[in-house]
Amino acid sequence: MHAFEYIKPNTVWEAVDLLDADEDARPLAGGMTLLPTLKQRLAQPTQLVDLAGLEDLQIISEGPSSLTIGAMKRHVQVARSPSINAFLPVIAHLAEGIGDPHVRNRGTIGGSISNSDPAADYPAAVLGLGATVITNRREIDGQDFFTGLFSTALEQGEIVMAIRFPLPERAAYIKFPNPASRYAAVGVFVARVKGEARVAVTGAGPCAFRLPQMEEALDRSFAVEAIQDIEISQEGLNADPSATPEYRAHLIGVMARRAVEAAAR
Ligand SMILES: Cc1cc2nc3c(=O)[nH]c(=O)nc-3n(C[C@H](O)[C@H](O)[C@H](O)COP(=O)(O)OP(=O)(O)OC[C@H]3O[C@@H](n4cnc5c(N)ncnc54)[C@H](O)[C@@H]3O)c2cc1C
């Protein structure tokens, strides 16, 4: 591991000043991805700016039609939060299915979306619910947030403060987990939000993406029968030792049908 400075600021503005002043400084959340990256010398930050002391990133707040979750909420806190379980149980269920107990105890929702791992679960929820990512500078439509493999719309010195999820009429997330890591080999998030169907996929491409063809079919009828004959193209889907593009295309169809069934119940 290369040498770096560790700093734990007490306010968002202090953290942002540190990140703005040094383009090689990096925010640290749960460290579940960042620390192994440092150990393998794949990154060489000069400073780690620990976000753990920032109270503003710890909120969970309910509005009349949305629920906002602070970036530093750990997966276990999301899974066990009474208000998330009451107002947005699909997100509690998603968080409960992430990784193993160690990862759930340390990893955060903000770290997860900022990392934009192609197999992470939260990106499917951000797209599937039409969430908004709130940073220290602006609000980013979830649709514009994930820009590719491990890349997002975040700029230097910009930190995710919270994610605002609209409350859906129906929603379900089903994943086919990689048996070793529990990351999604394929995960499909299905929802009806403000009368419109949304379908988002993770694990299958460079980053999470939506399936307009399925959304149109579910707009006509929110039922498994509406999507069962839709062919998923394997073009551009990931190939790795856990699944071929062809298998991933098949899994998208299966996970989507299961998610619609669960959401319709
Ligand atoms: C063994 C293992 C299994 C896993 N399984 C799953 C799984 O099944 N599903 C799943 O979804 N995920 C899984 N993960 C990922 C994990 O859940 C974490 O979400 C992920 O590692 C990053 O979150 P973190 O809080 O640890 O962020 P960190 O590792 O601290 O940071 C990750 C990146 O995001 C940046 N960052 C962090 N917070 C912010 C912020 N607020 N604003 C801007 N940038 C920020 C950091 O600078 C860094 O570049 C797994 C990880 C491991 C190690």
PDBQT file of the ligand as one rigid body, heavy atoms in Angstrom, charges set to zero:
ROOT
HETATM    1  C1  LIG A 301     -16.960  -9.318  -0.682  1.00  0.00    +0.000 C 
HETATM    2  C2  LIG A 301     -17.888  -8.213  -1.147  1.00  0.00    +0.000 A 
HETATM    3  C3  LIG A 301     -19.168  -8.532  -1.519  1.00  0.00    +0.000 A 
HETATM    4  C4  LIG A 301     -20.040  -7.531  -1.962  1.00  0.00    +0.000 A 
HETATM    5  N1  LIG A 301     -21.299  -7.871  -2.353  1.00  0.00    +0.000 NA
HETATM    6  C5  LIG A 301     -22.128  -6.917  -2.810  1.00  0.00    +0.000 A 
HETATM    7  C6  LIG A 301     -23.449  -7.235  -3.233  1.00  0.00    +0.000 A 
HETATM    8  O1  LIG A 301     -23.913  -8.369  -3.172  1.00  0.00    +0.000 OA
HETATM    9  N2  LIG A 301     -24.216  -6.224  -3.694  1.00  0.00    +0.000 N 
HETATM   10  C7  LIG A 301     -23.775  -4.927  -3.749  1.00  0.00    +0.000 A 
HETATM   11  O2  LIG A 301     -24.528  -4.045  -4.172  1.00  0.00    +0.000 OA
HETATM   12  N3  LIG A 301     -22.547  -4.595  -3.326  1.00  0.00    +0.000 NA
HETATM   13  C8  LIG A 301     -21.720  -5.551  -2.852  1.00  0.00    +0.000 A 
HETATM   14  N4  LIG A 301     -20.481  -5.198  -2.407  1.00  0.00    +0.000 N 
HETATM   15  C9  LIG A 301     -20.096  -3.745  -2.420  1.00  0.00    +0.000 C 
HETATM   16  C10 LIG A 301     -20.331  -3.123  -1.033  1.00  0.00    +0.000 C 
HETATM   17  O3  LIG A 301     -21.644  -3.330  -0.662  1.00  0.00    +0.000 OA
HETATM   18  C11 LIG A 301     -20.091  -1.588  -0.944  1.00  0.00    +0.000 C 
HETATM   19  O4  LIG A 301     -21.260  -0.890  -1.261  1.00  0.00    +0.000 OA
HETATM   20  C12 LIG A 301     -19.059  -1.090  -1.853  1.00  0.00    +0.000 C 
HETATM   21  O5  LIG A 301     -17.895  -1.859  -1.606  1.00  0.00    +0.000 OA
HETATM   22  C13 LIG A 301     -18.726   0.420  -1.682  1.00  0.00    +0.000 C 
HETATM   23  O6  LIG A 301     -19.265   1.005  -0.534  1.00  0.00    +0.000 OA
HETATM   24  P1  LIG A 301     -18.367   1.573   0.645  1.00  0.00    +0.000 P 
HETATM   25  O7  LIG A 301     -19.285   2.326   1.525  1.00  0.00    +0.000 OA
HETATM   26  O8  LIG A 301     -17.554   0.513   1.245  1.00  0.00    +0.000 OA
HETATM   27  O9  LIG A 301     -17.460   2.633  -0.163  1.00  0.00    +0.000 OA
HETATM   28  P2  LIG A 301     -15.869   2.827  -0.217  1.00  0.00    +0.000 P 
HETATM   29  O10 LIG A 301     -15.183   1.550  -0.538  1.00  0.00    +0.000 OA
HETATM   30  O11 LIG A 301     -15.405   3.580   0.965  1.00  0.00    +0.000 OA
HETATM   31  O12 LIG A 301     -15.797   3.815  -1.487  1.00  0.00    +0.000 OA
HETATM   32  C14 LIG A 301     -16.052   3.323  -2.794  1.00  0.00    +0.000 C 
HETATM   33  C15 LIG A 301     -15.806   4.492  -3.798  1.00  0.00    +0.000 C 
HETATM   34  O13 LIG A 301     -16.830   5.467  -3.695  1.00  0.00    +0.000 OA
HETATM   35  C16 LIG A 301     -16.277   6.753  -3.305  1.00  0.00    +0.000 C 
HETATM   36  N5  LIG A 301     -17.239   7.296  -2.329  1.00  0.00    +0.000 N 
HETATM   37  C17 LIG A 301     -17.682   6.687  -1.201  1.00  0.00    +0.000 A 
HETATM   38  N6  LIG A 301     -18.662   7.421  -0.631  1.00  0.00    +0.000 NA
HETATM   39  C18 LIG A 301     -18.823   8.513  -1.424  1.00  0.00    +0.000 A 
HETATM   40  C19 LIG A 301     -19.715   9.636  -1.378  1.00  0.00    +0.000 A 
HETATM   41  N7  LIG A 301     -20.645   9.788  -0.397  1.00  0.00    +0.000 N 
HETATM   42  N8  LIG A 301     -19.621  10.572  -2.346  1.00  0.00    +0.000 NA
HETATM   43  C20 LIG A 301     -18.709  10.439  -3.361  1.00  0.00    +0.000 A 
HETATM   44  N9  LIG A 301     -17.860   9.394  -3.469  1.00  0.00    +0.000 NA
HETATM   45  C21 LIG A 301     -17.930   8.437  -2.504  1.00  0.00    +0.000 A 
HETATM   46  C22 LIG A 301     -14.898   6.435  -2.729  1.00  0.00    +0.000 C 
HETATM   47  O14 LIG A 301     -13.996   7.517  -2.887  1.00  0.00    +0.000 OA
HETATM   48  C23 LIG A 301     -14.486   5.234  -3.566  1.00  0.00    +0.000 C 
HETATM   49  O15 LIG A 301     -14.015   5.668  -4.822  1.00  0.00    +0.000 OA
HETATM   50  C24 LIG A 301     -19.595  -6.182  -1.984  1.00  0.00    +0.000 A 
HETATM   51  C25 LIG A 301     -18.299  -5.851  -1.578  1.00  0.00    +0.000 A 
HETATM   52  C26 LIG A 301     -17.437  -6.858  -1.157  1.00  0.00    +0.000 A 
HETATM   53  C27 LIG A 301     -16.053  -6.474  -0.718  1.00  0.00    +0.000 C 
ENDROOT
TORSDOF 0
